[in-house]
Amino acid sequence: MQDFLATWLRWSTLTNLIDILVVWYTVYRLIMLIRGTKAVQLLKGIFVIAIIKLISVFLHLQTVGYIIDLIITWSVPALVIIFQPEIRRGLEHLGRGSVLPWARTTRHEVEERMVKELDKAIQYMSKRRIGALISIQKNTGLEDYIETGIPLDADVSGELLINIFIPNTPLHDGAVIIRDNRIAVAAAYLPLSESNLIPKELGTRHRAAVGISEVTDALTIVVSEETGGVTVTNNNHLIRDLTRDDYLKLLTAQLVPAEEAKPNPVNQVLARLTHKKGAKR
């Protein structure tokens, strides 16, 4: 009997631990899914309603409690409607197997292909001095900026990116935003940086690229209309006049998942460019 109880207690402890881990991982994925979106503000509102409910129970405020109960009752269908983009995006992640780390068998190939298509578009536009602004979502959601653009939901291809940024076309003015390895929107508006550290010769595209890097972890590519130079911004870093080898290494390191941890590619490129400038002097 004692052995049975000891075994049952060990099994009960194990199942409780698994239960806690599953709930923790689910909450973590939900937080990562809505981070950087308007859903964060809505969750704050729900937290305020919960506090008011607790206060009404503690102080026996029956009318306030009744109103809060009505709000909670009708909040379930309302939340489904309000959070519809996040719910759809989460189900898409689950369907593609991107939520489970052991199911990411094809993600590497998809992102390698995306980098190749980006390279094709960058090379074409750089040689012909066609201005371009491409922002790639990473962990922080870009929903607020995606809402300002024209929806496309298309595969990433060099030809499509080139056609979008051809001058005097309806979609060329603004940014392309790539989310989940697909072109989500074109002609989107990004926040302009007010930093005084940005060189004066850089235009609106570069300020928008720096601006989005200040508030999110998105990787943004700029092709200069004046010089054809390629600039990449990430985590408030502005890296100008990158060679093809430099930006390919940077894009691959940032976008293509690696099995082993590598040094920060932004710092590597910065060190390499600094070394080049020192050698010229």
Backbone hydrogen bonds, N-H to C=O, Kabsch-Sander energy under -0.5 kcal/mol:
donor,donor_aa,acceptor,acceptor_aa,energy
5,L,1,M,-2.4
6,A,2,Q,-2.6
7,T,3,D,-2.6
8,W,4,F,-2.7
9,L,5,L,-2.6
10,R,6,A,-2.2
11,W,7,T,-2.6
12,S,8,W,-2.7
13,T,9,L,-2.5
14,L,10,R,-2.2
15,T,11,W,-2.6
16,N,12,S,-2.2
17,L,13,T,-2.1
18,I,14,L,-2.4
19,D,15,T,-2.5
20,I,16,N,-2.3
21,L,17,L,-2.4
22,V,18,I,-2.6
23,V,19,D,-2.2
24,W,20,I,-2.7
25,Y,21,L,-2.7
26,T,22,V,-2.3
27,V,23,V,-2.5
28,Y,24,W,-2.4
29,R,25,Y,-2.5
30,L,26,T,-2.1
31,I,27,V,-2.4
32,M,28,Y,-2.4
33,L,29,R,-1.8
34,I,30,L,-1.9
35,R,31,I,-1.3
37,T,34,I,-2.0
40,V,37,T,-1.2
41,Q,38,K,-0.5
42,L,38,K,-1.6
43,L,39,A,-2.3
44,K,40,V,-1.6
45,G,41,Q,-1.7
46,I,42,L,-2.0
47,F,43,L,-2.2
48,V,44,K,-2.0
49,I,45,G,-2.1
50,A,46,I,-2.2
51,I,47,F,-1.9
52,I,48,V,-2.3
53,K,49,I,-2.2
54,L,50,A,-2.1
55,I,51,I,-2.3
56,S,52,I,-2.5
57,V,53,K,-2.0
58,F,54,L,-2.3
59,L,55,I,-2.7
60,H,56,S,-0.5
61,L,56,S,-2.4
62,Q,60,H,-1.3
65,G,61,L,-2.6
66,Y,62,Q,-2.4
67,I,63,T,-2.2
68,I,64,V,-2.5
69,D,65,G,-2.3
70,L,66,Y,-1.9
71,I,67,I,-2.2
72,I,68,I,-2.7
73,T,69,D,-2.4
74,W,70,L,-2.2
75,S,71,I,-0.7
76,V,72,I,-0.6
78,A,74,W,-1.2
79,L,75,S,-3.2
80,V,76,V,-1.9
81,I,77,P,-1.8
82,I,78,A,-2.8
83,F,79,L,-3.0
84,Q,81,I,-1.0
87,I,83,F,-2.8
88,R,84,Q,-2.5
89,R,85,P,-2.3
90,G,86,E,-2.5
91,L,87,I,-2.3
92,E,88,R,-2.2
93,H,89,R,-2.2
94,L,90,G,-2.2
95,G,91,L,-2.6
96,R,92,E,-2.1
97,G,93,H,-0.6
97,G,94,L,-0.7
98,S,93,H,-2.0
99,V,93,H,-0.7
103,A,100,L,-1.7
104,R,101,P,-0.8
105,T,103,A,-1.5
110,V,106,T,-2.2
111,E,107,R,-2.4
112,E,108,H,-2.0
113,R,109,E,-2.2
114,M,110,V,-1.8
115,V,111,E,-2.1
116,K,112,E,-1.9
117,E,113,R,-2.3
118,L,114,M,-2.5
119,D,115,V,-2.4
120,K,116,K,-2.1
121,A,117,E,-2.1
122,I,118,L,-2.9
123,Q,119,D,-2.6
124,Y,120,K,-1.8
125,M,121,A,-2.6
126,S,122,I,-2.8
127,K,123,Q,-1.9
128,R,124,Y,-1.3
129,R,126,S,-0.7
130,I,125,M,-2.7
131,G,129,R,-0.6
132,A,223,V,-1.7
134,I,221,I,-2.7
135,S,176,V,-3.2
136,I,219,L,-3.1
137,Q,135,S,-0.5
137,Q,178,I,-3.0
141,G,35,R,-2.4
144,D,36,G,-0.6
145,Y,142,L,-0.9
146,I,142,L,-2.4
147,E,143,E,-2.0
148,T,145,Y,-0.9
149,G,146,I,-1.4
150,I,186,A,-3.2
152,L,184,A,-2.9
153,D,183,I,-0.8
153,D,184,A,-1.0
154,A,183,I,-1.9
156,V,181,N,-0.7
157,S,155,D,-0.6
161,L,157,S,-2.2
162,I,158,G,-2.4
163,N,159,E,-2.3
164,I,160,L,-2.1
165,F,161,L,-1.7
166,I,162,I,-0.6
166,I,163,N,-0.6
169,T,166,I,-1.0
172,H,169,T,-1.2
174,G,172,H,-0.8
175,A,188,A,-2.4
176,V,133,L,-2.6
177,I,185,V,-2.0
178,I,135,S,-2.9
178,I,176,V,-0.5
179,R,177,I,-0.5
179,R,182,R,-2.7
182,R,179,R,-1.1
183,I,154,A,-3.2
184,A,177,I,-2.2
184,A,182,R,-0.9
185,V,177,I,-1.2
186,A,150,I,-1.8
187,A,171,L,-0.6
188,A,175,A,-2.6
193,S,207,R,-1.5
198,I,195,S,-0.6
202,L,199,P,-1.5
207,R,203,G,-1.9
208,A,204,T,-2.6
209,A,205,R,-2.2
210,V,206,H,-2.4
211,G,207,R,-2.3
212,I,208,A,-2.3
213,S,209,A,-1.3
214,E,210,V,-1.1
215,V,211,G,-0.9
216,T,212,I,-1.5
219,L,136,I,-2.0
220,T,218,A,-0.6
220,T,233,T,-2.4
221,I,134,I,-3.5
222,V,231,T,-3.0
223,V,132,A,-2.1
224,S,222,V,-0.5
224,S,229,G,-2.6
228,G,224,S,-1.1
231,T,222,V,-2.8
231,T,229,G,-0.5
232,V,239,I,-2.3
233,T,220,T,-2.4
234,N,237,H,-1.5
237,H,234,N,-1.4
239,I,232,V,-2.6
239,I,237,H,-0.6
240,R,238,L,-0.6
242,L,230,V,-2.6
247,Y,243,T,-2.5
248,L,244,R,-2.0
249,K,245,D,-2.1
250,L,246,D,-2.2
251,L,247,Y,-2.7
252,T,248,L,-2.5
253,A,249,K,-2.3
254,Q,250,L,-2.0
255,L,251,L,-2.6
256,V,251,L,-0.5
256,V,252,T,-1.8
268,Q,264,N,-1.7
269,V,265,P,-2.6
270,L,266,V,-2.4
271,A,267,N,-2.5
272,R,268,Q,-2.3
273,L,269,V,-2.6
274,T,270,L,-2.5
275,H,271,A,-2.3
276,K,272,R,-2.1
277,K,273,L,-2.3
278,G,274,T,-2.3
279,A,275,H,-2.1
280,K,276,K,-2.1
281,R,277,K,-1.7
